[in-house]
Amino acid sequence: MYERKIIPTLNCGLDIIGEVLFGKWKIRLLWFINEGHKRPSELQRKIPDASRRVLNIQLNELERHELVTRKIYPVVPPKVEYNLTELGKTLIPVLAALGQWGDANEERLRDVILKQLVSSDLYDT
């Protein structure tokens, strides 16, 4: 299991939000849980590029940060559902604002990102 070697700097709100939301899929997980996709299999279908293992790790981190809760139903096979906590629900307007900013600047940002990929070794064929 991963063991953190450096204690995070938590001197301001930006440090804290970076610590809480750092992870490729966390923002999408929060958004999709808010939209009603609560089962791990539903979340996997919504984010097919992510492995089940990575999604589970990031869901566990969101749970430890008290943004989501996990409920395990005593049935066979086991049923698990995730829900936003009250704290997690307060993030949804922030995520919506970030999404609107991304939509408003989509063309420019896509061009910048693609230029970086083309000029880097990541895109060599």
Backbone as a printed PyTorch tensor [residue, N CA C, xyz], in Angstrom:
tensor([[[  0.8390,  -1.1770,   0.0000],
         [  0.0000,   0.0000,   0.0000],
         [  0.8890,   1.2480,   0.0000]],

        [[  0.4100,   2.2810,  -0.6640],
         [  1.1510,   3.5300,  -0.7650],
         [  1.2920,   4.1790,   0.6030]],

        [[  2.4960,   4.6070,   0.9020],
         [  2.7440,   5.3240,   2.1460],
         [  3.2930,   6.7000,   1.8020]],

        [[  2.6120,   7.7250,   2.2620],
         [  3.0070,   9.0970,   1.9640],
         [  4.3170,   9.4250,   2.6700]],

        [[  5.2700,   9.9700,   1.9110],
         [  6.5860,  10.2790,   2.4600],
         [  6.7290,  11.7410,   2.8640]],

        [[  5.9170,  12.5910,   2.2730],
         [  5.9890,  14.0220,   2.5590],
         [  4.6510,  14.4820,   3.1200]],

        [[  4.7010,  15.1540,   4.2400],
         [  3.4910,  15.6960,   4.8450],
         [  3.0170,  16.8690,   3.9890]],

        [[  1.7310,  16.8960,   3.6200],
         [  1.2410,  17.9740,   2.7520],
         [  1.2690,  19.3250,   3.4610]],

        [[  1.5000,  20.3650,   2.6720],
         [  1.4310,  21.7280,   3.1710],
         [ -0.0220,  22.1640,   3.0930]],

        [[ -0.5690,  22.5670,   4.2210],
         [ -1.9770,  22.9570,   4.2760],
         [ -2.0980,  24.3730,   4.8280]],

        [[ -1.3960,  25.2990,   4.1920],
         [ -1.3410,  26.6670,   4.6880],
         [ -2.4740,  27.5540,   4.2170]],

        [[ -3.1880,  27.1320,   3.1640],
         [ -4.2690,  27.9690,   2.6630],
         [ -5.3280,  27.0900,   2.0140]],

        [[ -6.4310,  27.7180,   1.6690],
         [ -7.5370,  26.9860,   1.0610],
         [ -7.1620,  26.2790,  -0.2280]],

        [[ -6.2870,  26.8830,  -1.0360],
         [ -5.8740,  26.2520,  -2.2880],
         [ -5.0590,  24.9880,  -2.0310]],

        [[ -4.2050,  25.0140,  -1.0150],
         [ -3.4630,  23.8040,  -0.6410],
         [ -4.4210,  22.6970,  -0.2320]],

        [[ -5.4150,  23.0760,   0.5600],
         [ -6.3630,  22.0840,   1.0730],
         [ -7.2080,  21.5090,  -0.0570]],

        [[ -7.7380,  22.3570,  -0.9350],
         [ -8.5670,  21.8510,  -2.0210],
         [ -7.7430,  20.9900,  -2.9690]],

        [[ -6.4760,  21.3480,  -3.1730],
         [ -5.6060,  20.5090,  -3.9900],
         [ -5.4070,  19.1480,  -3.3630]],

        [[ -5.2410,  19.1060,  -2.0680],
         [ -5.0640,  17.8400,  -1.3590],
         [ -6.3230,  16.9830,  -1.4430]],

        [[ -7.4700,  17.6080,  -1.2910],
         [ -8.7330,  16.8760,  -1.2760],
         [ -9.1330,  16.3980,  -2.6730]],

        [[ -8.9110,  17.2200,  -3.6950],
         [ -9.3720,  16.8800,  -5.0430],
         [ -8.2760,  16.3610,  -5.9600]],

        [[ -7.0280,  16.2570,  -5.4620],
         [ -5.9550,  15.7240,  -6.2900],
         [ -6.2810,  14.2910,  -6.6560]],

        [[ -6.2720,  14.0030,  -7.9160],
         [ -6.6090,  12.6720,  -8.4230],
         [ -7.3730,  12.8540,  -9.7180]],

        [[ -7.0060,  12.1270, -10.7080],
         [ -7.5420,  12.3360, -12.0510],
         [ -9.0600,  12.2320, -12.1270]],

        [[ -9.6630,  11.3790, -11.3180],
         [-11.0900,  11.0980, -11.4820],
         [-11.9650,  11.6350, -10.3620]],

        [[-11.4120,  12.2600,  -9.3360],
         [-12.2050,  12.6440,  -8.1630],
         [-13.3160,  13.6480,  -8.4940]],

        [[-13.0070,  14.6290,  -9.3110],
         [-14.0240,  15.6380,  -9.6440],
         [-15.1810,  14.9740, -10.3820]],

        [[-14.8540,  14.1080, -11.3390],
         [-15.9090,  13.4020, -12.0690],
         [-16.7020,  12.4870, -11.1470]],

        [[-16.0340,  11.7960, -10.2400],
         [-16.7340,  10.9210,  -9.2950],
         [-17.7430,  11.7180,  -8.4770]],

        [[-17.3160,  12.8480,  -7.9390],
         [-18.2210,  13.6790,  -7.1580],
         [-19.4090,  14.1260,  -8.0070]],

        [[-19.1280,  14.5390,  -9.2310],
         [-20.1890,  15.0330, -10.1160],
         [-21.2020,  13.9300, -10.4290]],

        [[-20.7000,  12.7490, -10.7870],
         [-21.5930,  11.6580, -11.1610],
         [-22.3740,  11.1160,  -9.9590]],

        [[-21.7620,  11.0940,  -8.7900],
         [-22.5050,  10.6870,  -7.5900],
         [-23.6270,  11.6790,  -7.3340]],

        [[-23.3430,  12.9590,  -7.5030],
         [-24.3760,  13.9820,  -7.3440],
         [-25.5070,  13.7920,  -8.3440]],

        [[-25.1910,  13.3390,  -9.5580],
         [-26.2080,  13.1190, -10.5820],
         [-27.0210,  11.8470, -10.3510]],

        [[-26.6470,  11.0530,  -9.3570],
         [-27.4260,   9.8760,  -9.0300],
         [-26.7810,   8.5510,  -9.3820]],

        [[-25.5670,   8.5740,  -9.8980],
         [-24.8460,   7.3330, -10.2060],
         [-24.0970,   6.9200,  -8.9440]],

        [[-24.6730,   6.0040,  -8.1850],
         [-24.1750,   5.7160,  -6.8480],
         [-23.4330,   4.3930,  -6.7250]],

        [[-23.6640,   3.4730,  -7.6360],
         [-23.0450,   2.1490,  -7.5590],
         [-21.6910,   2.1640,  -8.2590]],

        [[-20.7170,   1.4190,  -7.7490],
         [-19.3930,   1.3790,  -8.4060],
         [-19.4660,   0.9950,  -9.8810]],

        [[-20.3610,   0.0650, -10.2320],
         [-20.4710,  -0.3380, -11.6370],
         [-21.0010,   0.8030, -12.5070]],

        [[-21.9090,   1.6130, -11.9650],
         [-22.4180,   2.7690, -12.7070],
         [-21.3110,   3.7980, -12.9150]],

        [[-20.5330,   4.0230, -11.8700],
         [-19.4300,   4.9810, -11.9730],
         [-18.3880,   4.4910, -12.9710]],

        [[-18.1290,   3.1950, -12.9890],
         [-17.1800,   2.6180, -13.9390],
         [-17.6730,   2.8390, -15.3730]],

        [[-18.9630,   2.6790, -15.6070],
         [-19.5210,   2.9080, -16.9460],
         [-19.4240,   4.3740, -17.3470]],

        [[-19.5720,   5.2770, -16.3750],
         [-19.4800,   6.7120, -16.6720],
         [-18.0390,   7.1490, -16.9290]],

        [[-17.0700,   6.4150, -16.3720],
         [-15.6460,   6.7630, -16.5210],
         [-14.9080,   5.5210, -17.0170]],

        [[-15.1360,   5.1100, -18.2620],
         [-14.5540,   3.8540, -18.7390],
         [-13.0290,   3.8600, -18.8540]],

        [[-12.4150,   5.0290, -18.9370],
         [-10.9530,   5.0960, -19.0560],
         [-10.2410,   4.7840, -17.7410]],

        [[-10.9650,   4.8430, -16.6440],
         [-10.3650,   4.5960, -15.3260],
         [-10.4960,   3.1210, -14.9750]],

        [[ -9.4590,   2.5790, -14.3750],
         [ -9.5360,   1.1890, -13.9200],
         [-10.3910,   1.1240, -12.6550]],

        [[-10.9790,  -0.0220, -12.4180],
         [-11.8130,  -0.2080, -11.2260],
         [-10.9940,   0.0310,  -9.9660]],

        [[ -9.7420,  -0.4150,  -9.9710],
         [ -8.8550,  -0.2510,  -8.8180],
         [ -8.6330,   1.2280,  -8.4990]],

        [[ -8.3370,   2.0250,  -9.5270],
         [ -8.0850,   3.4530,  -9.3130],
         [ -9.3570,   4.1380,  -8.8220]],

        [[-10.4960,   3.7860,  -9.4030],
         [-11.7510,   4.3790,  -8.9300],
         [-11.9890,   4.0390,  -7.4610]],

        [[-11.7310,   2.7980,  -7.0820],
         [-11.9120,   2.4100,  -5.6760],
         [-10.9750,   3.1800,  -4.7540]],

        [[ -9.7320,   3.3470,  -5.1640],
         [ -8.7750,   4.1120,  -4.3630],
         [ -9.2620,   5.5450,  -4.1880]],

        [[ -9.6970,   6.1600,  -5.2890],
         [-10.1170,   7.5570,  -5.2050],
         [-11.4350,   7.7010,  -4.4480]],

        [[-12.3430,   6.7440,  -4.5800],
         [-13.5680,   6.7730,  -3.7770],
         [-13.2390,   6.6390,  -2.2830]],

        [[-12.2880,   5.7720,  -1.9470],
         [-11.8680,   5.6380,  -0.5430],
         [-11.2690,   6.9310,  -0.0200]],

        [[-10.4740,   7.6200,  -0.8470],
         [ -9.8930,   8.9040,  -0.4260],
         [-10.9930,   9.9380,  -0.2220]],

        [[-11.9760,   9.9800,  -1.1220],
         [-13.0940,  10.9100,  -0.9550],
         [-13.8800,  10.5970,   0.3160]],

        [[-13.9820,   9.3210,   0.6310],
         [-14.6600,   8.9160,   1.8660],
         [-13.8480,   9.3590,   3.0890]],

        [[-12.5320,   9.1690,   3.0480],
         [-11.6810,   9.6010,   4.1770],
         [-11.7250,  11.1110,   4.3660]],

        [[-11.8890,  11.8520,   3.2650],
         [-11.9860,  13.3160,   3.3530],
         [-13.4120,  13.7730,   3.6720]],

        [[-14.2890,  12.8100,   3.9300],
         [-15.6690,  13.0670,   4.3530],
         [-16.4950,  13.8060,   3.2990]],

        [[-16.2000,  13.5290,   2.0210],
         [-16.9840,  14.1090,   0.9330],
         [-18.0460,  13.1350,   0.4410]],

        [[-17.8190,  11.8380,   0.6220],
         [-18.8010,  10.8190,   0.2740],
         [-18.9220,   9.8230,   1.4200]],

        [[-20.0610,   9.1560,   1.4490],
         [-20.2520,   8.0470,   2.3750],
         [-20.4970,   6.7940,   1.5480]],

        [[-20.1330,   5.6620,   2.1270],
         [-20.3380,   4.3780,   1.4640],
         [-21.2930,   3.5650,   2.3190]],

        [[-22.3130,   3.0250,   1.6750],
         [-23.2490,   2.1520,   2.3790],
         [-23.1680,   0.7740,   1.7450]],

        [[-22.9380,  -0.2300,   2.5850],
         [-22.8660,  -1.6100,   2.1290],
         [-24.1340,  -2.3130,   2.5800]],

        [[-24.8770,  -2.8450,   1.6200],
         [-26.1140,  -3.5610,   1.9300],
         [-25.8030,  -5.0360,   2.1620]],

        [[-26.4130,  -5.6520,   3.1710],
         [-26.1320,  -7.0650,   3.4920],
         [-26.9130,  -8.0270,   2.5940]],

        [[-26.5510,  -8.0340,   1.3220],
         [-27.1730,  -8.9470,   0.3600],
         [-26.0760,  -9.6850,  -0.3870]],

        [[-26.4810, -10.7690,  -1.0810],
         [-25.5250, -11.5230,  -1.8890],
         [-25.9790, -11.4230,  -3.3310]],

        [[-25.1350, -10.9360,  -4.2440],
         [-23.8040, -10.3930,  -4.0020],
         [-23.9010,  -9.0350,  -3.2890]],

        [[-22.8180,  -8.6140,  -2.6450],
         [-22.8540,  -7.3630,  -1.8930],
         [-23.2190,  -6.1700,  -2.7790]],

        [[-24.0050,  -5.2770,  -2.2240],
         [-24.4090,  -4.0580,  -2.9260],
         [-23.7980,  -2.8770,  -2.1840]],

        [[-23.1180,  -2.0090,  -2.9260],
         [-22.4750,  -0.8260,  -2.3430],
         [-23.0150,   0.4050,  -3.0550]],

        [[-23.3000,   1.4400,  -2.2910],
         [-23.7180,   2.7180,  -2.8610],
         [-22.9460,   3.8500,  -2.1970]],

        [[-22.6330,   4.8570,  -2.9950],
         [-21.9640,   6.0500,  -2.5100],
         [-22.9310,   7.2230,  -2.5750]],

        [[-22.8500,   8.0850,  -1.5890],
         [-23.6420,   9.3150,  -1.5450],
         [-22.7560,  10.4610,  -1.1100]],

        [[-23.1070,  11.6590,  -1.5530],
         [-22.3900,  12.8430,  -1.0930],
         [-22.7850,  13.1490,   0.3430]],

        [[-21.8200,  13.5820,   1.1250],
         [-22.1070,  14.0950,   2.4600],
         [-22.5700,  15.5430,   2.3100]],

        [[-22.9820,  16.1360,   3.4050],
         [-23.3490,  17.5610,   3.3530],
         [-22.1390,  18.3940,   2.8890]],

        [[-20.9530,  18.0410,   3.3910],
         [-19.7390,  18.7400,   2.9630],
         [-19.5080,  18.5330,   1.4710]],

        [[-19.6870,  17.3130,   0.9820],
         [-19.5080,  17.0270,  -0.4440],
         [-20.4760,  17.8150,  -1.3090]],

        [[-21.7080,  17.9730,  -0.8320],
         [-22.7110,  18.7300,  -1.5990],
         [-22.3090,  20.1900,  -1.7660]],

        [[-21.5500,  20.7260,  -0.8090],
         [-21.1300,  22.1280,  -0.9250],
         [-20.1080,  22.3220,  -2.0390]],

        [[-19.4900,  21.2440,  -2.5070],
         [-18.5210,  21.3440,  -3.6050],
         [-19.1800,  21.4210,  -4.9750]],

        [[-20.4170,  20.9780,  -5.1020],
         [-21.0630,  20.8880,  -6.4120],
         [-21.1520,  22.2500,  -7.1160]],

        [[-21.5450,  23.3390,  -6.4560],
         [-21.5470,  24.6330,  -7.1550],
         [-20.1450,  25.0590,  -7.6100]],

        [[-19.1340,  24.7060,  -6.8350],
         [-17.7520,  25.0290,  -7.2110],
         [-17.3630,  24.2410,  -8.4600]],

        [[-17.7000,  22.9550,  -8.4800],
         [-17.3930,  22.1290,  -9.6470],
         [-18.1670,  22.6070, -10.8660]],

        [[-19.4000,  23.0190, -10.6630],
         [-20.1990,  23.5460, -11.7750],
         [-19.5520,  24.8060, -12.3440]],

        [[-19.0570,  25.6740, -11.4690],
         [-18.3810,  26.8970, -11.9350],
         [-17.0990,  26.5550, -12.7050]],

        [[-16.3460,  25.5840, -12.2110],
         [-15.1440,  25.1610, -12.9410],
         [-15.5090,  24.5940, -14.3120]],

        [[-16.5770,  23.8070, -14.3610],
         [-17.0280,  23.2500, -15.6360],
         [-17.4530,  24.3370, -16.6080]],

        [[-18.1440,  25.3520, -16.1160],
         [-18.5590,  26.4690, -16.9700],
         [-17.3510,  27.2250, -17.5020]],

        [[-16.3410,  27.4110, -16.6540],
         [-15.1160,  28.0750, -17.0910],
         [-14.4440,  27.2380, -18.1780]],

        [[-14.3790,  25.9250, -17.9770],
         [-13.7910,  25.0410, -18.9730],
         [-14.5570,  25.0830, -20.2860]],

        [[-15.8890,  25.0910, -20.2060],
         [-16.7080,  25.1790, -21.4170],
         [-16.4760,  26.5030, -22.1410]],

        [[-16.4050,  27.5910, -21.3880],
         [-16.2180,  28.9170, -21.9870],
         [-14.8550,  29.0570, -22.6650]],

        [[-13.8690,  28.3230, -22.1900],
         [-12.5100,  28.4210, -22.7330],
         [-12.0650,  27.1370, -23.4180]],

        [[-13.0240,  26.2970, -23.7650],
         [-12.7440,  24.9600, -24.2890],
         [-11.8430,  24.9730, -25.5220]],

        [[-12.1720,  25.7660, -26.5070],
         [-11.3910,  25.7620, -27.7560],
         [ -9.9450,  26.1810, -27.5120]],

        [[ -9.7760,  27.2620, -26.8020],
         [ -8.4140,  27.7550, -26.5270],
         [ -7.6120,  26.7340, -25.7160]],

        [[ -8.2240,  26.2060, -24.6560],
         [ -7.5120,  25.2460, -23.8090],
         [ -7.1840,  23.9630, -24.5660]],

        [[ -8.1150,  23.4840, -25.3900],
         [ -7.8560,  22.2760, -26.1800],
         [ -6.6660,  22.5030, -27.1200]],

        [[ -6.6370,  23.6720, -27.7640],
         [ -5.5150,  23.9860, -28.6550],
         [ -4.1900,  23.9970, -27.9010]],

        [[ -4.1680,  24.6210, -26.7320],
         [ -2.9430,  24.7020, -25.9340],
         [ -2.4980,  23.3020, -25.5080]],

        [[ -3.4400,  22.5000, -25.0520],
         [ -3.0960,  21.1500, -24.5990],
         [ -2.5750,  20.3110, -25.7520]],

        [[ -3.2440,  20.3800, -26.8950],
         [ -2.8080,  19.5880, -28.0520],
         [ -1.4430,  20.0450, -28.5620]],

        [[ -1.1940,  21.3490, -28.5500],
         [  0.1290,  21.8520, -28.9590],
         [  1.2150,  21.3050, -28.0420]],

        [[  0.9390,  21.2640, -26.7490],
         [  1.9210,  20.7300, -25.7990],
         [  2.1660,  19.2540, -26.0500]],

        [[  1.1110,  18.5090, -26.3310],
         [  1.2680,  17.0840, -26.5970],
         [  2.0680,  16.8420, -27.8680]],

        [[  1.7580,  17.6060, -28.9070],
         [  2.4500,  17.4250, -30.1860],
         [  3.9230,  17.8000, -30.0500]],

        [[  4.2350,  18.8270, -29.2810],
         [  5.6280,  19.2570, -29.1570],
         [  6.4320,  18.4390, -28.1510]],

        [[  5.7410,  17.5920, -27.3770],
         [  6.4530,  16.7730, -26.3940],
         [  6.7130,  15.3890, -26.9420]],

        [[  7.4800,  14.6270, -26.2150],
         [  7.7690,  13.2530, -26.6060],
         [  6.5800,  12.3470, -26.3760]],

        [[  5.5380,  12.8250, -25.7030],
         [  4.3860,  12.0000, -25.4210],
         [  3.6570,  11.5740, -26.7010]],

        [[  3.7770,  12.3850, -27.7210],
         [  3.0250,  12.1300, -28.9360],
         [  3.9020,  11.5850, -30.0600]],

        [[  5.1430,  11.2340, -29.7750],
         [  6.0100,  10.6820, -30.8210],
         [  5.5020,   9.3270, -31.2510]],

        [[  5.5020,   9.1140, -32.5710],
         [  5.0720,   7.8130, -33.0970],
         [  6.1390,   7.2080, -33.9500]]])
